Amino acid sequence: MNSMSVHLSENRRNREAFGSEIAQARHELVAGLSQKSARIAPKYFYDGLGSRLFEAICLTDEYYVTRAEAGIFAAHARDMAAAIGPKPTLIDLGAGNCAKAAGLFPALRPAQYVAVDISVAFLDEAVGKLQAGHPHIPMLAVGADFSEHFALPAEVEASRRVFFYPGSSIGNFTPLEAAQCLRRFRAACGDDGGLLIGVDLVKARPVLEAAYDDALGITSAFNLNVLRHVNALLDSDFDVSNWRHRAHFNEDQSRIEMHLEATRAQFVAWPGGGRQFAAGERIHTENSYKFTPQGFTTMLAQAGFGVTHSWSDAAQQFLVCYARAQ
Ligand SMILES: C[S@@+](CC[C@H](N)C(=O)[O-])C[C@H]1O[C@@H](n2cnc3c(N)ncnc32)[C@H](O)[C@@H]1O
């Protein structure tokens, strides 16, 4: 096996870095929970259980996103490979179980595969399994939060860097944050790389709202699980049974919003503080922006990318773009 794990707990220097990341996470969580309209950033969904619940969401009847994107990859992988060119360094951002990238290996034939995710244990397991099935592709698992800073370890090949950002994860950022994120990717891919990215398109409200509130309650469990993860990180005492899942399409902002709503008045404590929540008060946990093809390709151009190739499905549910650096 030639995969490497560069997550932050492996040596003393990195344990110190990990300690400072926990402190940063606590600071961020307290700041978000203390706002008048409380919020928790969506990256906190992903502890081990959160990562598994997201896999389950992808299997629900209502969550068309994964199937629509998979259909586009299946139909156009060769065109994507032609646009990307030979032997890319494939850098999978928020890789999760790495299944989407793995599906593209036969077409893209990457010279190196680098999987980046904040959910480190889940990522390590996924990359370990993938490496066993593809012993000829050098692989690297990088545990990192790429939402604010973006530094790749020196082991990542500098040439032909193609960032892979599927699943419309870019839609979790506000338009301003997404633009900053795209600019960081553009800077990191050099002049001979690019960005292969999938985004969800605007569609009818009932389809969108069902996708984020499935009948089996898996998205509800995924949303509620953030409170367990916050308790573990912050040592807070959220009682999950006092909250319920809410999802709606905010048409003005072109985004699905997910919230957790207090089912009763309660005080939630954490070391050095806490907050009173009234019954019905909400914590905003996720935005998922929906794009138009024109709007999104304009964002790519504004971030400094050159030629963009785009592929969609027959129902125009989803869009995959390959934006070349130049
Ligand atoms: C919606 S899931 C997508 C997983 C997979 N790429 C897919 O499309 O099926 C988002 C993934 O990004 C990871 N993630 C979320 N925020 C992140 C961040 N700020 N830094 C690194 N990884 C992050 C999560 O752990 C999760 O695996």
The ligand as a Gaussian input file, in Angstrom:
#p B3LYP/6-31G(d) Opt

LIG

0 1
 C      -21.780000      16.831000       1.087000
 S      -20.426000      15.809000       1.520000
 C      -19.793000      15.343000      -0.090000
 C      -18.996000      14.070000      -0.083000
 C      -18.550000      13.618000      -1.479000
 N      -17.566000      14.526000      -2.053000
 C      -19.742000      13.550000      -2.383000
 O      -19.894000      14.434000      -3.230000
 O      -20.533000      12.595000      -2.227000
 C      -19.245000      17.034000       2.008000
 C      -17.894000      16.444000       2.391000
 O      -16.985000      17.522000       2.597000
 C      -16.378000      17.407000       3.867000
 N      -16.226000      18.780000       4.363000
 C      -17.212000      19.645000       4.681000
 N      -16.700000      20.831000       5.029000
 C      -15.347000      20.708000       4.920000
 C      -14.250000      21.596000       5.152000
 N      -14.478000      22.858000       5.554000
 N      -12.998000      21.154000       4.958000
 C      -12.776000      19.865000       4.562000
 N      -13.779000      18.971000       4.315000
 C      -15.035000      19.392000       4.499000
 C      -17.316000      16.563000       4.698000
 O      -16.659000      15.877000       5.729000
 C      -17.917000      15.638000       3.653000
 O      -17.166000      14.466000       3.487000

